[in-house]
Amino acid sequence: MQLWAGLGNPEPSMSRQRHNIGFMAVDAIAHRHGFSPWRKRFRGEVAEGRLGSTKILLLKPMTYMNASGDSIREAATFYKIPPDAITIFHDELDLAPGKVRVKKGGGAAGHNGLRSTDRQLGTPDYWRVRVGIGHPGSKERVHGWVLGDFAKADQPWLEDLLAAVSDAAPLLAAQTPEAFMSKVALLTAGSQPEPPKSGRSNGQKTNTSNQNTAGQTGVKD
């Protein structure tokens, strides 16, 4: 069994925020592949299904972003799922909108959901599906950017991206991340998201130490 967790915030008013793209991804996978209905468990919502011969437990932590690891740890402990069989879907500032990268391990890069998961699992050695949301151009604008809704102009490429991620999901379950990334790129080749109005390229590496500071300013992230 593999555990796939999408990161996000549970309030309905937050459902279309950039920070919730992890929830959107696992919702798309569940719908596309006929997973069971979502039910409350492990301080989150879970859906079960198969991708190829692999059983997948999808999880949406309902703990708010900065406590996501609590829910993930409970599910992983109950099913005795090791870190290398856990995959986290999350928003990524340092990738252009619509780009997807898969990696194992690494730092949290200021992402409170990953920080919480590292702390609760005791290791960063799980898989991450990094879904690009772009960067607004300055550290001061990051808070509003990640907790802001996707614009109406974003909907075409966002829908294409979520469809591609769900279509390619069996390749991820088969532990062929390169093939997964290639298929997502191929399926989204015609989508042209507009870059943020930042005055700099999305490809430029930025300091994301302040990526998810909402929890520190009175708004749970």
Number of C-alpha atoms within 10 A of each C-alpha: 16 20 23 23 30 27 30 30 26 19 9 7 9 16 17 17 19 26 28 26 28 23 24 23 23 25 20 19 23 22 12 14 15 13 19 15 12 16 12 13 16 20 17 22 18 23 20 17 17 18 17 12 10 13 14 21 22 26 29 30 29 21 20 21 26 24 21 28 25 20 24 26 21 17 22 19 11 9 12 11 15 15 20 14 17 21 23 24 25 27 26 26 27 22 20 21 24 24 19 22 18 18 14 16 15 14 11 17 17 15 22 23 25 25 19 21 24 20 14 18 19 11 12 20 19 19 20 22 25 21 27 21 27 25 30 21 18 13 15 11 14 20 19 14 23 26 20 15 17 19 10 7 10 16 12 12 19 20 15 17 25 22 19 22 27 20 18 20 22 19 18 19 22 14 11 11 20 14 14 24 22 14 18 25 19 11 17 21 13 10 15 12 16 13 17 17 10 13 10 13 14 21 11 11 11 13 12 18 12 16 23 24 19 19 14 10 9 8 10 16 27
